[in-house]
C-alpha cells in the first residue's frame, strides 16, 4: 500500500466509525479485525473486540452511554504497514465521570485493510 492509499483508507475508516456504518467498516477492516480497547478485563489488552459486528455494537453503545464526547488535536501518520493516530478525547462516561485524555491508536495495515485498532489512553486520575 502507498502512503496515499493508507491516507484514504484512514479517511474512509474515520467516516464509517463516526456513523457506526456497518458496511463502510466492512470495506476497510480485515475479516480477522481486533480492537484492543484502552480499558477492560482482558489482560494485558483491555477489552478485546473482534470483528465488524462487535465494533459497531461497541460504537453504538458508546454513542448511547457517553456524552459530550469531543475529539481534538488529531494527528495521523501513515507508513506502508502502520497508521498511527494521536488525539485528545474528552467527555463523560457511562458512570457520569468526566474524562480528558491524550490517546494513541495503532492500526496495522494488511492487503489494504486495517487489521487492528490498538488503543492507549493517558487518563489522569486525581490523587
Order of alpha helices (4+ residues) and beta strands (2+ residues): alpha-alpha-beta-beta-alpha-beta-beta-beta-beta
